[in-house]
Amino acid sequence: MGPQGWWPGESKPEIILGAILVQNTNWLNVTKSLENLKTATNFIPEAICQLQREELETLIRPSGFYKNKARAIETVFHWFDQQAWDYEKIKQKYGRHLRSQLLIS
C-alpha cells in the first residue's frame, strides 16, 4: 500500500520519533513523550542527538520501555545524522532496502 500520509506529525523527525515510541504502548502515552521532546528540542534532529541518555529516557518515560526506546532513538537518529538527514538521497541510495538497513544499524 505504501505511504499514505496519515501518520500524525508535522515533521519527519517527529514522525520517526512517534513510530519508535508507539511500540508496545498507546498513542496517548506517545503524545505525552512527544510533547516533552518538543519542549526540550523542538524536534530538531541535532538537539535530539545531543541529549544525554538519561535526559532522553526521562523525556520519553510516559511511552514505557524508555531504556530500549532511548537506545533505538539514539541509533536511528545517529544513522540519519550520518546521512545528513537528506531523505531524497537516502531514498535513492537504499530504496526498498531502507528498512533492512535500519534494522542492522
C-alpha positions in Angstrom: 0.0 0.0 0.0 2.9 2.4 0.5 3.0 5.7 2.3 -0.4 7.2 2.8 0.4 10.4 4.7 -1.9 9.7 7.6 0.8 9.3 10.4 0.4 12.2 12.9 3.3 14.6 12.9 4.4 17.9 11.4 8.0 16.9 10.6 9.8 13.8 9.6 11.8 13.6 12.8 8.6 13.8 14.8 7.1 11.0 12.7 10.2 8.9 13.2 10.1 9.5 17.0 6.3 8.6 17.1 7.0 5.4 15.2 9.6 4.3 17.7 7.7 5.5 20.8 4.3 3.9 19.9 5.8 0.3 20.1 4.1 -1.6 22.9 2.0 1.4 24.2 -0.9 3.6 23.2 -0.9 6.8 21.3 -2.0 8.8 24.4 1.3 7.9 26.1 3.3 8.7 23.0 1.7 12.2 22.8 3.0 12.9 26.3 6.5 11.9 25.3 6.3 13.9 22.1 5.2 17.0 24.0 8.2 16.5 26.3 10.6 16.1 23.3 9.1 19.1 21.5 9.6 21.3 24.6 13.2 20.1 25.0 14.3 20.0 21.4 11.6 21.4 19.1 12.2 18.1 17.2 15.5 19.5 15.8 17.5 16.3 15.0 20.8 17.8 16.2 19.3 18.7 19.5 17.9 15.2 19.9 21.3 13.7 19.1 22.9 15.9 21.7 20.6 14.7 24.5 22.2 12.7 27.3 20.8 9.2 27.5 19.3 9.9 31.0 17.6 13.1 29.8 16.2 11.3 26.8 14.9 8.5 29.0 13.2 11.0 31.3 11.5 12.8 28.3 10.1 9.6 26.8 9.3 7.8 30.1 5.5 8.1 29.5 5.8 5.8 26.5 7.1 2.9 28.6 10.2 0.7 27.8 12.0 4.0 27.9 15.5 2.5 28.1 15.1 0.4 25.0 13.3 3.2 23.1 16.0 5.7 24.1 18.7 3.4 22.6 16.6 3.0 19.5 16.1 6.7 19.1 19.8 7.3 19.6 20.7 4.7 17.0 18.2 5.8 14.4 18.9 9.5 14.8 22.7 9.0 14.6 22.2 6.9 11.5 20.1 9.7 9.8 22.7 12.2 11.0 25.4 10.2 9.2 23.2 10.5 6.1 23.0 14.3 6.6 19.2 14.0 7.0 18.9 14.0 3.2 15.7 12.0 2.8 15.8 12.1 -1.0 19.4 10.8 -1.1 18.6 8.1 1.5 15.6 7.0 -0.7 17.8 6.9 -3.8 20.6 5.0 -2.0 18.6 2.4 -0.1 15.2 2.4 -1.8 13.3 -0.8 -0.9 16.2 -1.9 1.3 15.9 1.0 3.8 14.0 -1.0 6.4 16.6 -3.8 6.4 19.4 -1.2 6.6 17.8 0.5 9.6 17.3 -2.9 11.3 21.0 -3.7 11.1 22.1 -0.2 12.4 
